[in-house]
Amino acid sequence: MRPIRTLGRFGLFVGQFIKSSWGKRPPPGKSLEEAYRIGIKSLPILVIISAFIGTNLAIQGYAAFQPLGGQRLVGMFVALAGVRELAPVIAAAMIAAKAGTEMASQIAVMRIRAQIDALEVMAVDPVWYLVTPRFLGILLVLPALTILSIFSTLVAAYCVAVFQLGLNSFEFIEYVRTSITGMDFVYCMIKGWVFGLVICSVSCYCGFNAKSGPEGVGQATNAAVVTVAVSCVMLNYLMSEIFYG
């Protein structure tokens, strides 16, 4: 029964967010501030992780295709696995680990310090003031971060495939070009928007419902990361089935 009650509370929270934010402008400057905090500050770690994912894809693809004499297909393998699946999930995971935990912990601290109650006393809707800017900020930057993750993955895989494994540069690029289309990038951006919605809503919900005391902040942060990770992986499968199934 507890998971059902939690799901019901989450649904009520989402309904409250829609009611509070519908037709209202976000607090001035807050959305861009959140976009900078979520996007720019997460960019270095995202590029590094994506690059090493690309190198691993190239090496593993080469090792798998070489016994069959098809090592030139590494470009196709990197494009299909990296662009369609791994890049959106990597971007979501990095944002959840950095920005999602920050959202949950900040709001949880405000909850246990009664700052959210103070906003209500001042007739300021705390959901509108705290959640709306984060929601708009993450929806603004996560699709762009997903595209940057794709670029980093492909560039790193190209460097390893050509300069380390000795594959033909033209063949690698040609297999990448013919394996993916413009719609693949559109699908990745859609995944980015969906993952951003999940990261923001779950993280803010956990923060708003944090228990009192310092341990409450830790529990809220941990619950946000775990729930977001599981939800994004499940949604990635569902959207891949819809887009490519």
ZILIN-V969185 format. One record per residue. N is the residue number from 1. RES is the residue in one small letter. PSI is psi in whole degrees, 0 to 359 (* if undefined). Layout:
n:N res:RES psi:PSI
n:N res:RES psi:PSI
This chain:
n:1 res:m psi:329
n:2 res:r psi:315
n:3 res:p psi:324
n:4 res:i psi:318
n:5 res:r psi:319
n:6 res:t psi:317
n:7 res:l psi:322
n:8 res:g psi:317
n:9 res:r psi:321
n:10 res:f psi:319
n:11 res:g psi:319
n:12 res:l psi:322
n:13 res:f psi:315
n:14 res:v psi:319
n:15 res:g psi:320
n:16 res:q psi:321
n:17 res:f psi:315
n:18 res:i psi:317
n:19 res:k psi:319
n:20 res:s psi:329
n:21 res:s psi:344
n:22 res:w psi:121
n:23 res:g psi:6
n:24 res:k psi:142
n:25 res:r psi:143
n:26 res:p psi:163
n:27 res:p psi:135
n:28 res:p psi:128
n:29 res:g psi:346
n:30 res:k psi:323
n:31 res:s psi:316
n:32 res:l psi:325
n:33 res:e psi:317
n:34 res:e psi:322
n:35 res:a psi:319
n:36 res:y psi:317
n:37 res:r psi:319
n:38 res:i psi:317
n:39 res:g psi:299
n:40 res:i psi:319
n:41 res:k psi:340
n:42 res:s psi:350
n:43 res:l psi:314
n:44 res:p psi:312
n:45 res:i psi:326
n:46 res:l psi:316
n:47 res:v psi:318
n:48 res:i psi:311
n:49 res:i psi:316
n:50 res:s psi:321
n:51 res:a psi:317
n:52 res:f psi:330
n:53 res:i psi:319
n:54 res:g psi:318
n:55 res:t psi:320
n:56 res:n psi:321
n:57 res:l psi:318
n:58 res:a psi:316
n:59 res:i psi:315
n:60 res:q psi:322
n:61 res:g psi:319
n:62 res:y psi:316
n:63 res:a psi:327
n:64 res:a psi:322
n:65 res:f psi:338
n:66 res:q psi:316
n:67 res:p psi:338
n:68 res:l psi:0
n:69 res:g psi:19
n:70 res:g psi:34
n:71 res:q psi:339
n:72 res:r psi:348
n:73 res:l psi:5
n:74 res:v psi:321
n:75 res:g psi:318
n:76 res:m psi:318
n:77 res:f psi:314
n:78 res:v psi:318
n:79 res:a psi:313
n:80 res:l psi:313
n:81 res:a psi:317
n:82 res:g psi:312
n:83 res:v psi:312
n:84 res:r psi:325
n:85 res:e psi:304
n:86 res:l psi:318
n:87 res:a psi:311
n:88 res:p psi:320
n:89 res:v psi:320
n:90 res:i psi:313
n:91 res:a psi:315
n:92 res:a psi:319
n:93 res:a psi:317
n:94 res:m psi:318
n:95 res:i psi:321
n:96 res:a psi:318
n:97 res:a psi:327
n:98 res:k psi:298
n:99 res:a psi:321
n:100 res:g psi:315
n:101 res:t psi:326
n:102 res:e psi:317
n:103 res:m psi:310
n:104 res:a psi:315
n:105 res:s psi:319
n:106 res:q psi:313
n:107 res:i psi:324
n:108 res:a psi:318
n:109 res:v psi:318
n:110 res:m psi:325
n:111 res:r psi:312
n:112 res:i psi:340
n:113 res:r psi:6
n:114 res:a psi:20
n:115 res:q psi:329
n:116 res:i psi:321
n:117 res:d psi:325
n:118 res:a psi:322
n:119 res:l psi:320
n:120 res:e psi:321
n:121 res:v psi:325
n:122 res:m psi:11
n:123 res:a psi:32
n:124 res:v psi:124
n:125 res:d psi:113
n:126 res:p psi:329
n:127 res:v psi:315
n:128 res:w psi:317
n:129 res:y psi:325
n:130 res:l psi:325
n:131 res:v psi:317
n:132 res:t psi:312
n:133 res:p psi:321
n:134 res:r psi:321
n:135 res:f psi:311
n:136 res:l psi:322
n:137 res:g psi:315
n:138 res:i psi:326
n:139 res:l psi:334
n:140 res:l psi:322
n:141 res:v psi:333
n:142 res:l psi:319
n:143 res:p psi:321
n:144 res:a psi:320
n:145 res:l psi:327
n:146 res:t psi:317
n:147 res:i psi:319
n:148 res:l psi:325
n:149 res:s psi:318
n:150 res:i psi:313
n:151 res:f psi:315
n:152 res:s psi:320
n:153 res:t psi:314
n:154 res:l psi:319
n:155 res:v psi:316
n:156 res:a psi:319
n:157 res:a psi:321
n:158 res:y psi:315
n:159 res:c psi:317
n:160 res:v psi:315
n:161 res:a psi:319
n:162 res:v psi:311
n:163 res:f psi:333
n:164 res:q psi:315
n:165 res:l psi:350
n:166 res:g psi:24
n:167 res:l psi:160
n:168 res:n psi:128
n:169 res:s psi:315
n:170 res:f psi:317
n:171 res:e psi:319
n:172 res:f psi:311
n:173 res:i psi:321
n:174 res:e psi:318
n:175 res:y psi:324
n:176 res:v psi:315
n:177 res:r psi:321
n:178 res:t psi:346
n:179 res:s psi:337
n:180 res:i psi:156
n:181 res:t psi:177
n:182 res:g psi:329
n:183 res:m psi:332
n:184 res:d psi:322
n:185 res:f psi:323
n:186 res:v psi:316
n:187 res:y psi:321
n:188 res:c psi:321
n:189 res:m psi:323
n:190 res:i psi:316
n:191 res:k psi:319
n:192 res:g psi:317
n:193 res:w psi:317
n:194 res:v psi:314
n:195 res:f psi:322
n:196 res:g psi:319
n:197 res:l psi:316
n:198 res:v psi:314
n:199 res:i psi:312
n:200 res:c psi:311
n:201 res:s psi:316
n:202 res:v psi:316
n:203 res:s psi:315
n:204 res:c psi:322
n:205 res:y psi:314
n:206 res:c psi:322
n:207 res:g psi:317
n:208 res:f psi:331
n:209 res:n psi:23
n:210 res:a psi:145
n:211 res:k psi:164
n:212 res:s psi:155
n:213 res:g psi:162
n:214 res:p psi:326
n:215 res:e psi:335
n:216 res:g psi:324
n:217 res:v psi:315
n:218 res:g psi:319
n:219 res:q psi:320
n:220 res:a psi:318
n:221 res:t psi:315
n:222 res:n psi:316
n:223 res:a psi:322
n:224 res:a psi:313
n:225 res:v psi:313
n:226 res:v psi:313
n:227 res:t psi:318
n:228 res:v psi:316
n:229 res:a psi:311
n:230 res:v psi:317
n:231 res:s psi:317
n:232 res:c psi:321
n:233 res:v psi:318
n:234 res:m psi:317
n:235 res:l psi:327
n:236 res:n psi:317
n:237 res:y psi:315
n:238 res:l psi:315
n:239 res:m psi:324
n:240 res:s psi:322
n:241 res:e psi:320
n:242 res:i psi:316
n:243 res:f psi:321
n:244 res:y psi:350
n:245 res:g psi:*
